Amino acid sequence: MPRAKSKRRQQAGHLLMVPVDWLEERSGLVGGLKYFLFRKVPRDSNWFHTLGSATLTAFIVQTVTGVVLAFYYKPSPDEAYASIQFITNDLTLGWLVRGMHRWGASVFIILLFLHMGRVFLFGAYKYPRELNWLLGVGLLVLAMLEGFTGYLLPWDQTAYWATVVGINLNATAPFLGPFLSDFLRGGQEIGTETLSRFYSMHMLLIPGGLIGLIVLHLYLVIRLGVTSPPWSDEAAGRERAEVVTAKRGLVEPRPRGDGSVPSPSEGTLTGEGPR
Amino acid sequence: MADELERPGETPEHEDAEAHLPSPTIWPFGFAGAVALILLGLIISFWATAFGIALAVVFGFLWIRQVTREVRGEPEPLEAPAPGAAEEPVEEPEEAEGYTRSKFLEGATLGLGAAIGAIVTVPVLGFAVAPAFVDQGYPDVDIGPLENYPEEEWQIVTFTSNADKGAVSRRTAFVRNNGLKDQVPSFTIISNRCVHLGCPTQPQGPPGELRDIETSQTPVTLSATTPSGFGCPCHGGAYDIEGNRVAGPPVRALDRYEFSIIDGSLWLGSPYSVSEVEGEGADAVIVKYRPADPGVHVDGPEQVFYPIVP
């Protein structure tokens, strides 16, 4: 016997599985999670393929730290700056969480672009994955809107004037620009409404859109699978060619009825070889 | 029999299954309307209820009569003649396929869902978008007694443009008293908002001491200066002393304010946009435009890109 588990241990193991089995029987979630985590990927996938998950991780960090920051942040012109100072200087570990959110925002955007570059250079945007590229572009736009709306929230001089310039930049767009800027400001002048609506967009509207698009994006990744890198033998169809020729008996010549082994060149002349 | 089998898509079993379905009927609509009338009558008038009850009885009777026709063994009306009997079962399923009950229910569910969705969404969307486009106007602002504005001198005035909104509505303007022109006081009042992208422009000259003065509203801060022009620190826009663009990315001259004099105090009115100023001081010729966002052309060929400015 290679391994003799004590009876007690086995019982404990079963006991642990009881809630998992209970959940699986009623929801199928455990199987779904296993399918998601242990699905097949090309054998020559490499570290570059982790950039998407890294971006997702950055987004999750932003979500978690953002939710916690919202406990203390006050989106009104009189209190916003003071509440940020309070978070940074007075709250235990506030400096860390705010720092994670502030720098994580840049990390998120950088990873987005790296992931996008990987997909482009690997040709992973091609059929049948065009739709996922489009979804990814939507995610990029929403992520940048997160950056734009989040930048105002500290309500310091940099934040204020950067947003003034940003909104007026939108106003110069032909035809709809002036309407867009009025919508962003919540009126004719930057003020209380601007800050609170930027806060609402930053923490409710845009994250909702981001989460929805991420779900669709992941669904398509799971449905369509991961692409091999461009240097992949398999992706280039080389192995498939081997399989075909092997079926025709050209790679490993089969013995004839009389026991003699044909040479490969002979095989191609019998009419059974490649066209 | 052979005749029937030759018809495409029609088998005897199919007809058999179809035969047990009650034929389509319009009476439930009338019955439902009558019930609605009864309920309405409970609120408005007894007679409406009575009429509703009568209608419900009539339509209910007609509905039941229609549904139970087969059970009672009554011949179907109109299509009863024996020679046409072979044709009748063909036509009915075709009609049914055109607009079946399940299709009606599907359409009704989707339609009702859409209606409910619209009822909820339209006001919310309107609330999200519309308030931003309501013309909030610009309240007049008292920026202090006239003694503070000596003739031919520039003052940098920082004021609260909307007392209700507090410090967030602090704005700055450059004010010069041009003296009397034809017995009428003249002031040049230029907004400090750069018309490139909205940064605060600075006077090109030494700022004087800051002094706070009381007004009938919120106190304002004055500072005398002797500018040679105005410049924007953000992207290098430069303006001359009348606010005309001389260099950099701005697309028009600096915005200005209307003014009035009430009880010896200078009051700021609405801001307005300016394309270009000809002449100087009291003699300046200015064409006023509605206040536009920075970067928006108010004249010239580019104005076609901004046909409607909210």
Interface residues (C-beta under 8 A of the other chain):
Chain A: P77 D78 W161 V164 V165 I167 N168 L169 A171 T172 P174 F175 G177 P178 F179 S181 D182 F183 R185 G186 G187 Q188 E189 I190 G191 T192 E193
Chain B: V129 P131 A132 F133 V134 D135 Q136 Y138 S161 N162 K165 G166 A167 V168 S169 L197 G198 C199 P200 C234 P291 A292 D293 P294 G295 V296 F305 Y306 P307 I308 V309 P310
